[in-house]
Amino acid sequence: MGGSQAVTKLFDLRDLPPGGSLRFPLPPTRGPFGPLALEGFANRAPDGTVRAWVNVCPHRAQPVDVGDGRLFNSLGELECHAHGARFDPSSGLCVGGPCPNTSLQPLSIAEHDGTIWLE
């Protein structure tokens, strides 16, 4: 984490086991009516790769895990449980449901000394 780039600690890697996912708050951003609080989520592939996304479905602009809090379906895809939009967990690209030609918004993250940072 060098230079003058702002970074925000998201979570400790030990809190995200391989095959798991977790949610975390994002720094407030400017919305059309003032500060907007967003949430992100991360998943860790069995090989240890960590990916993070803004927790907003591009189909309806609501949390991907709305309802029961699950992020994955039985096929291992990320799935918005509101309307069935499905996303590839390695790229965030829509692979089915009401989300053609869209993807989840990725977050730029880095791991340093067992901590995941938003860059």
C-alpha positions as CSV (number, residue, x, y, z in Angstrom):
1,M,0.0,0.0,0.0
2,G,2.2,2.7,-1.2
3,G,2.1,6.3,-2.3
4,S,-0.7,8.7,-1.6
5,Q,-3.6,6.4,-2.5
6,A,-6.3,6.3,0.2
7,V,-7.1,2.9,1.6
8,T,-9.7,1.6,4.0
9,K,-9.4,-1.6,6.1
10,L,-12.3,-3.9,5.2
11,F,-11.7,-7.1,7.2
12,D,-9.1,-9.6,8.4
13,L,-8.5,-12.5,6.1
14,R,-8.9,-15.0,8.9
15,D,-12.6,-13.9,9.1
16,L,-13.1,-15.2,5.5
17,P,-12.5,-18.9,5.1
18,P,-12.0,-20.5,1.7
19,G,-15.4,-21.1,0.1
20,G,-16.9,-18.4,2.4
21,S,-18.3,-14.9,2.0
22,L,-18.9,-11.9,4.3
23,R,-20.4,-8.5,4.1
24,F,-18.8,-5.2,5.2
25,P,-19.7,-1.5,5.2
26,L,-18.1,0.7,2.6
27,P,-17.1,4.3,3.2
28,P,-20.0,6.7,2.5
29,T,-20.2,8.1,-1.0
30,R,-22.0,11.1,-2.4
31,G,-25.5,10.3,-3.7
32,P,-28.0,12.5,-5.4
33,F,-29.6,13.5,-2.1
34,G,-26.5,13.5,0.2
35,P,-24.2,10.8,1.6
36,L,-25.1,7.3,0.6
37,A,-24.1,4.3,2.8
38,L,-23.2,1.2,0.7
39,E,-22.2,-2.3,1.7
40,G,-19.8,-4.6,0.0
41,F,-19.3,-8.4,0.1
42,A,-16.3,-10.6,-0.5
43,N,-16.0,-14.2,-1.4
44,R,-12.9,-16.4,-1.1
45,A,-12.6,-19.1,-3.6
46,P,-11.3,-22.6,-2.5
47,D,-7.9,-21.7,-4.0
48,G,-7.7,-18.7,-1.6
49,T,-8.5,-15.9,-4.2
50,V,-10.5,-13.1,-2.6
51,R,-12.9,-11.0,-4.7
52,A,-15.1,-8.2,-3.6
53,W,-18.2,-6.5,-5.0
54,V,-20.6,-3.7,-4.1
55,N,-23.7,-5.4,-2.6
56,V,-26.1,-4.0,-5.2
57,C,-27.8,-6.1,-8.0
58,P,-27.6,-4.2,-11.3
59,H,-31.2,-5.5,-12.1
60,R,-33.0,-3.7,-9.3
61,A,-30.4,-1.7,-7.3
62,Q,-31.1,-3.7,-4.1
63,P,-28.7,-5.9,-2.1
64,V,-27.7,-9.2,-3.8
65,D,-28.4,-11.1,-0.6
66,V,-31.8,-9.5,0.1
67,G,-34.1,-11.8,2.0
68,D,-32.3,-14.7,3.6
69,G,-28.7,-13.3,3.4
70,R,-27.4,-16.1,1.1
71,L,-25.1,-15.1,-1.8
72,F,-24.6,-18.4,-3.6
73,N,-27.0,-20.8,-5.2
74,S,-26.6,-24.6,-5.5
75,L,-24.5,-24.2,-8.7
76,G,-22.0,-22.0,-6.9
77,E,-23.1,-18.8,-8.7
78,L,-23.7,-15.5,-6.9
79,E,-27.5,-15.1,-7.0
80,C,-29.8,-12.2,-6.2
81,H,-32.6,-13.9,-4.4
82,A,-35.1,-11.1,-5.2
83,H,-35.5,-11.9,-8.9
84,G,-33.0,-14.6,-9.7
85,A,-30.2,-12.7,-11.4
86,R,-27.1,-14.9,-11.4
87,F,-23.5,-13.9,-11.6
88,D,-20.1,-15.7,-12.2
89,P,-18.3,-15.5,-8.8
90,S,-14.9,-15.0,-10.5
91,S,-15.9,-12.1,-12.8
92,G,-19.2,-10.8,-11.6
93,L,-20.7,-11.1,-15.1
94,C,-24.4,-11.9,-15.4
95,V,-24.8,-15.5,-16.4
96,G,-28.6,-15.8,-16.2
97,G,-31.8,-14.2,-15.0
98,P,-32.9,-10.6,-15.5
99,C,-29.5,-9.0,-15.8
100,P,-28.3,-9.4,-19.5
101,N,-25.1,-7.5,-20.4
102,T,-24.5,-6.3,-16.9
103,S,-22.2,-7.3,-14.0
104,L,-21.7,-6.7,-10.3
105,Q,-19.5,-3.7,-9.5
106,P,-16.1,-4.9,-8.5
107,L,-14.1,-3.4,-5.6
108,S,-10.4,-2.8,-5.9
109,I,-8.9,-4.7,-3.0
110,A,-5.5,-5.7,-1.8
111,E,-4.2,-8.1,0.9
112,H,-1.4,-7.0,3.1
113,D,-0.3,-8.8,6.3
114,G,-3.5,-10.8,6.6
115,T,-5.8,-7.8,6.1
116,I,-8.0,-6.9,3.1
117,W,-7.9,-3.3,2.2
118,L,-10.1,-1.2,-0.2
119,E,-7.9,0.8,-2.5
